[in-house]
Amino acid sequence: MRIQVSRTGGFAGIARHGEVETSGRPDAAEWEALAEAALTVGRGSSHQGVPDGFRYRITVGDRTADCADPRLTEDQRTLISRVLKEGA
């Protein structure tokens, strides 16, 4: 499973992108469960944030969820942080 996260916005407007491929990883089930939880909450919800706040796009396969600070769930925040850290 390929998990992609894009971050845009912020005061400086610098975009970041990260990607993690879970196939063959010993912790693949953990990544996939976290991605599923982040997508489930983010689908169809408002992703309006605050001025100069970050906006995120989480993509797993053909499914995408948009979300924004400060309205991230704990699962979204964890997934975004891990993907941007490990998949940069």
N, C-alpha and C positions, 0 to 999 in steps of 0.2 A: 504494500500500500504506500502510495506517495502522498505525503502531507506537505502542503505549501502554505506559507504565511507571507502576506505582503503588508507592510505598514506604511502609511502615508500621513501627511499632515504634520502637526507639531509646530512649534515656534519657528524652527529653521526650515521646515518643509523638506527635510531629507528623507527620501524613501529607502526602505530596507526590504530585503526579501530573503527568505530562508526556505529550505526544502529538506525533508528527511524521507528516506526510503526505508520502510520498516521490514521489508522482506529479508529473511535471514538473520535478523537481530534477535538476541535472546530475550529482549524486553518488548518484542513486537506486540504482544497481546495488551500490554500496558499502554503503549502508544495508541493502538487502535481503539481501545476503550475510551481513552481521553479525547481522541479526535471525534468519536461518535457523540460523546456528551457535549462537546463544544459546538458541534454542528447542529444537534437537536435543538438546543436553546436558541441558537443564532438564526435559524431559518425563519423567515417571515416576520422577524421582529424589527422594530425601528432601530436603526444604527446611528441616529443622530447623536453627536457628541457635543463637546463644548468648543468654543473658539480656541484655536491653536492646540486642540487636543489631537491625539492619534486616532486614526481610523485603521481598521484591520480587515483583511479579506482572508478567510481560511478556506482552502480548497483541498478536498480529498476526493480523488477520482473525478467524477462528473458532478459532484455536489459542492456547493459554495455557500458560505455564510458571511455576512458583513456585520461588523460590530465596531463599537467605539468606546474609548475612555469617556467618562468614568463608569459606563454601564456594562462592564465585562463581568461575566460570571467567573467564579474561581477556576472552573475547568478551562474556560477560554483564556484566562490570564496565564495559567500554568502551561497550556499548550503553546501559546504565542511565545512565551519566554523560552521554553525549551527548544522550539523550532528555530527561533532567531539566534539562539546561542549555539546549538549543535549543527544547524544547517546553513550557516552563513558562508 
